[in-house]
Every structure is written in structure tokens, then in C-alpha cells.
């Protein structure tokens, strides 16, 4: 997802590997992946990144597990390449919501988004994580540093800005009904950013 990295999934790799062959990727501009000049950071382009990765690794089909904004890319990929998706697991699905903090919405602005990205400090990251964690004992100083590390530097924060600007889920939402792949939606009761009503839209 946008602003996330493989670090987010660190506690589930070992369990998943007991049953599956696991491939974990940071999409372009996210985590520790590259941030090429001229990349448009659109939903369609990120979906093709997934496709290109699978082709390069000779993966004919896979189950996809995605979280938050990352679910939009997974859904777009499934709509474009349904034959390559065994099943979908979507955790807190959806793009930007009114419930998300002001700084997140600032980052989407074509006028001030690039400025807002430069003001995105580790303190800002901590505030966002504080809203996301139910168990705050897990939010250690080390965890905050590891979450923030991929966002240090101007290119990384500009990629954050471009990714949020390019996160148009309209086409994905219009075509949800055509997805025939088995899909599991997971939603936390205390999720502050993705409401129960939004999850019900995905479910219906």
C-alpha cells in the first residue's frame, strides 16, 4: 500500500511460508523499490507492475494478499488478468476516505502536495501510525523508524505524493461486480479510516 513497505508484513511471512510459496513486493515508488522518472503512478500502471513481476518470476497464477490502498492495485490487476489470480484477500479495502487525516488529503493536492510531501517528517509518520495501531505497545521507537525509513529523502516523499494523486479507484469500483475470483475481505471493527459501510459496498 501507499506509504507502506515489506516491513508491514514482517510478522506474517513465516506463517504463510508454512503453506505457500510467498513472493512479497514493494510496488514502484513504495518501500524499497525504485522511483523512476516519468512513471505515472496510476492504478493501471501499478497493476501492470504486478503483472510484469509475475511474468519475470514465471508465476502463472497466485493468490493476492493486499492491504488498504494496496487493495485497489490488486483489484485492478484481477480485473485485467483474472486468469492469473487464484484468490483475493483484501484487508481494510479502499482508497482515500474522508476519515483519513488532513495531511493525507494535502498530499493528493496538485497545488500543495509536493510541498506537503517535503514536510512529511518522522513525527508525522508517528501520528499516522498512532491512529492505525490498536495495540500501542507494538508501536516502539524501532517500529516507527522502520516504517518511516523508506520515506526518507525527497524522491521517496514525492513518490508518496504522486502515488496518492494517481490513486483513482473509480474504474475499479465500477467493475467490482465483474470479479469472479474467490475473495476474502477482512475488516477491523476499530478501523478509523475504512468504515463498515465502505466494506459493505465491496462485499455487495
N, C-alpha and C positions, 0 to 999 in steps of 0.2 A: 504493500500500500504506500501511498504518498507520505513521505516523511519517515517511513519505516525502513528497516533493513533485516537481514537474516537474523540479527540478534533477537528480534521479536519472537522468533520461533525456537530459540535455543533449547527450551525445556521439553519440546515435543519430538525432536529428531530421533532420539534414541528409542522411544516407544514406537514411533512409526516404522523405524527400520526393523523392528522385530517381525513385521508382517509384510512390509512393502519395500521395494527399491525406491529410495527417496532422492529426488532432484530438487534443490532449493535455489531459487534465483532472485537476485535483485534486478528489477527491470531497469531500463535505460534511465539514467538520471537519478536513480534511487540507490540508497545504501552505498555499496562499494563498486557499483557498475560505472561505466564511462558516461560522460556528458558531452557527446559530440556536438559540434557547432552545426546549426542548420536543422537539427532534429526538431520535429514539430510537437512532440509530447502529446499527441492526440490519443484518444482511446483506441482508434483503429490501428494506429502505428504501434502502440504498446501490445495490442493483441497479436499483431504480426511479429513482434519481437518474441512472444511466446512460441508462435509457430516456427519461427526461424531457429529458436533454441532446440525445439523438439526435432526438427529435421537434422540439425547439426549433430545431435546426440543419437540419431536414428531411433527415436521413440515414436512408434506408430500410433499409440494411444496411451492416455494416462488419466488418472483421477486428478482433479484440480482442487486444491485447498487454498482459499483466499480470505482475506480479512479486510473489513471496512472498505476504503476506496479501491483497494485491490480487487474487490469482487466485481467492479464494473469492467475491468480488463478481462477477467476470467469469463464473465458473461458474454462480452463481445467476441472473445475467442471461440466460445462454444457456439455462438450464433453463426460465425463464419466457418468453423471447422467442426461440426457436430460429430463427425466420424472419428475424431481424434480424442474425444472426451468420454471416458468411461462413466464417471460420476462427478458431480459438483458438490463441494462442501463450502458453504458461504457463511462466514462469521460476521455478524453485525453488518449486513449488506447495505450498500448505498453510497452515493457520492456526498456532496456538500449538503448540509441540512441547516435550517435556521437556528438549531440548538448549538451549533458549533461556535466557538469563541470568536470575538471580533477580529483578532489577529489573523485567524484562518481566512476569514472573508476579505480582509485587507490584502492578503497575499494573492487573491484572484483578480485584483483590480489592474486593468491595463495602464492606469494613470500612476498609481502609487505602489503597485505590487512589488516592483523591483526595489523600491526604497524600503518597503516593509520587510523584504527578504533580508536586506543588509542589517536590519535591526533585530533579526531573529537570533537571540542570544541563548546561552545555556539556561539562563534564568527563565526565559520564555518557554523553552523546552520543558523545564521542570514544572511550570504551571500547567502546561497541557497534559503532561503525564499524571500530575496530581488529580486531574479531572477524570482520567481514564482508568486509574487503578482503584479497584475495590479494596484490596488488601494493601494498605500503605506501608506495611512492614517490608514489602518486597521492593519498595522504591528507595533503594540505597543510593549513596553517593556514586558508587561504581556503576549502578544501573543507569543513573541519569547521564553519566559520562559516556557510557557505551551507546545509549540511544542517540545522544547528541553528536557523537564523533563523526558520523558520515555527513553531517550538515555543516561542518566547519569549512570555511572558505567560501569566497564569493561564487564560484561556479556551482557549488553544491546548492547554495541557497537560491540562486537564480533558477536552477533546475526545479527546485521546490515550487517557486513562483510559476514557472511555465507549466509544470505538471498540473497544478491546481487550476490554472487558466484553461488548460486543454481538457479538463475533466467534464466533458459534456455527455451526460448519460441519457439524453433524450431518445436517441435511436435505440439504445439498449433497452430502455423501459418500454418503448413501443413494440419491441419484438420479443418481449419476455414470453408471451403466450406460445410462441413457436418452438421454444426449447422443449425437447422430448427426452433429454438425458435425465437420469435419476439425480435428484438434487436434495441435499440436506441443508436446511437453514438453522443456524444456531444463533440465539439471541439472549443476552443477559437482561434480567429484569431491571437491573440498576444502570443500564447503559444510558448515559446522559446525552449522547449525540444522535443515536439512532432509535427512534421511538417504536413502540409496539405497533402503532398504526402503519408506519413505514414498512415494517417487517410483514404485516398482513397484506400489504399491496404486493410484495414479492411473492408471498405464499399463494394468494388468489390468482 
